[in-house]
Amino acid sequence: MQSQNSNATALNSLRPEATRSLMDKTGLDNAQLAVLVEEFYTKVRTDPLLGPIFASRVSDWPAHMERLTAFWSSVALMTGQYHGAPVPAHAGLPVTWAHFERWLTLFRETARRVCSPAGAAHVIERAERIARSLHIAVQDAAGTAPDTIPNLR
């Protein structure tokens, strides 16, 4: 039997069967993802390496958090709530693999703290893929050939 929260999340999905299956498998729902995003980006904003990059580019944090929550809902639960193009938005950033590694460290810590083990493993796997993809996009935009894909462990 699903909770009301789970039913509401599934109803907000463009793929309700897939979303429901992922929710059951991972213990994640939109409310849980909102907590993850909020806690994670609170850390990012105060991080000495990452904070300045975000501070120089994000002026409306409430709107950005809504967009990020929709993104993670789409990535983790296949809801289709996010409509955007993250690669072009990140391609020109002045970042190196060290920035992505720090981002992943904070993400892993937060996911393991706020999600069930299955939910954390699920979103961490996706975060690692996203980091690799965005790193390659940043390198391509800078005109450098991508290095071998970094070891994420």
C-alpha positions as CSV (number, residue, x, y, z in Angstrom):
1,M,0.0,0.0,0.0
2,Q,1.4,3.4,-1.0
3,S,1.4,6.5,1.1
4,Q,-0.5,9.6,0.0
5,N,2.9,11.3,-0.7
6,S,3.9,8.4,-3.0
7,N,0.6,8.6,-4.9
8,A,0.9,12.3,-5.3
9,T,4.4,11.9,-6.7
10,A,3.3,9.2,-9.1
11,L,0.5,11.4,-10.3
12,N,3.0,14.2,-11.1
13,S,4.9,11.8,-13.3
14,L,4.8,11.5,-17.1
15,R,5.7,7.9,-16.6
16,P,3.6,6.8,-13.5
17,E,4.4,3.1,-13.7
18,A,8.2,3.6,-14.0
19,T,8.1,6.3,-11.2
20,R,6.1,4.1,-8.9
21,S,8.5,1.2,-9.5
22,L,11.5,3.4,-8.8
23,M,9.9,4.8,-5.7
24,D,9.2,1.3,-4.4
25,K,12.7,0.1,-5.2
26,T,14.6,3.1,-3.7
27,G,12.3,4.6,-1.1
28,L,12.7,8.0,-2.8
29,D,9.9,10.4,-3.6
30,N,9.7,14.1,-4.5
31,A,9.6,15.1,-0.8
32,Q,12.8,13.1,-0.1
33,L,14.5,14.5,-3.2
34,A,13.6,18.0,-2.1
35,V,15.3,17.4,1.3
36,L,18.3,16.0,-0.5
37,V,18.6,19.0,-2.9
38,E,18.1,21.5,-0.1
39,E,20.7,20.0,2.2
40,F,23.1,19.3,-0.6
41,Y,23.0,22.8,-2.0
42,T,23.2,24.4,1.4
43,K,26.6,22.6,1.7
44,V,27.6,23.6,-1.9
45,R,26.8,27.3,-1.3
46,T,29.1,27.5,1.8
47,D,31.9,25.3,0.3
48,P,35.1,27.3,-0.3
49,L,35.7,25.6,-3.7
50,L,32.2,25.5,-5.1
51,G,30.4,28.3,-3.3
52,P,32.0,31.1,-5.3
53,I,31.1,29.5,-8.6
54,F,27.5,29.2,-7.7
55,A,27.3,32.6,-6.0
56,S,28.5,34.3,-9.2
57,R,25.9,32.6,-11.4
58,V,22.8,32.0,-9.3
59,S,20.8,35.1,-8.2
60,D,17.4,33.5,-7.4
61,W,18.1,30.6,-5.2
62,P,14.4,29.6,-4.5
63,A,13.7,29.3,-8.2
64,H,17.0,27.5,-8.8
65,M,16.2,25.0,-6.0
66,E,12.8,24.3,-7.6
67,R,14.5,23.7,-10.9
68,L,17.1,21.4,-9.2
69,T,14.4,19.4,-7.4
70,A,12.5,18.9,-10.7
71,F,15.8,17.9,-12.3
72,W,16.5,15.3,-9.6
73,S,12.9,14.1,-9.7
74,S,13.4,13.4,-13.5
75,V,16.8,11.9,-13.1
76,A,16.0,9.7,-10.1
77,L,12.3,8.9,-10.6
78,M,11.8,9.4,-14.3
79,T,9.0,11.8,-13.7
80,G,9.7,14.1,-16.6
81,Q,9.3,17.2,-14.4
82,Y,12.5,18.8,-15.6
83,H,12.5,20.7,-18.9
84,G,15.9,22.1,-19.6
85,A,19.4,21.6,-21.0
86,P,22.0,21.2,-18.3
87,V,25.0,20.5,-20.6
88,P,25.0,23.9,-22.3
89,A,24.3,25.7,-19.0
90,H,27.5,24.1,-17.5
91,A,29.7,23.8,-20.5
92,G,31.4,27.2,-20.1
93,L,32.0,27.1,-16.4
94,P,35.6,27.7,-15.1
95,V,35.8,24.3,-13.4
96,T,38.1,21.3,-13.4
97,W,37.7,17.7,-12.4
98,A,38.6,18.8,-8.8
99,H,35.3,20.8,-8.7
100,F,33.3,17.8,-9.9
101,E,35.1,15.6,-7.4
102,R,34.2,18.0,-4.5
103,W,30.6,18.2,-5.8
104,L,30.5,14.4,-5.7
105,T,32.0,14.2,-2.3
106,L,29.3,16.5,-0.9
107,F,26.6,14.8,-2.8
108,R,27.6,11.3,-1.6
109,E,27.8,12.5,2.0
110,T,24.4,14.2,1.8
111,A,22.7,11.3,-0.1
112,R,23.9,8.7,2.4
113,R,22.7,10.9,5.3
114,V,19.2,11.7,4.1
115,C,18.2,8.8,1.9
116,S,17.8,5.1,2.5
117,P,20.7,3.0,1.4
118,A,19.0,2.0,-1.8
119,G,17.9,5.5,-2.5
120,A,21.4,6.9,-1.8
121,A,23.0,4.3,-4.1
122,H,20.5,5.1,-6.8
123,V,21.1,8.9,-6.8
124,I,24.8,8.6,-6.3
125,E,25.1,6.4,-9.4
126,R,23.3,9.1,-11.4
127,A,25.3,11.9,-9.9
128,E,28.5,10.2,-10.9
129,R,27.3,9.9,-14.5
130,I,26.2,13.5,-14.5
131,A,29.6,14.6,-13.2
132,R,31.4,12.6,-15.9
133,S,29.2,14.0,-18.7
134,L,29.4,17.6,-17.5
135,H,33.2,17.3,-17.1
136,I,33.5,16.2,-20.7
137,A,31.3,19.0,-21.8
138,V,33.3,21.6,-19.9
139,Q,36.5,20.2,-21.4
140,D,35.1,20.2,-24.9
141,A,33.9,23.8,-24.5
142,A,37.3,24.8,-23.4
143,G,38.8,23.2,-26.5
144,T,40.7,20.5,-24.7
145,A,40.4,16.8,-25.3
146,P,38.8,14.9,-22.5
147,D,41.1,12.9,-20.3
148,T,40.2,9.4,-19.5
149,I,37.0,9.3,-17.5
150,P,38.1,9.8,-13.9
151,N,37.9,7.0,-11.4
152,L,34.9,7.9,-9.1
153,R,35.8,5.7,-6.2
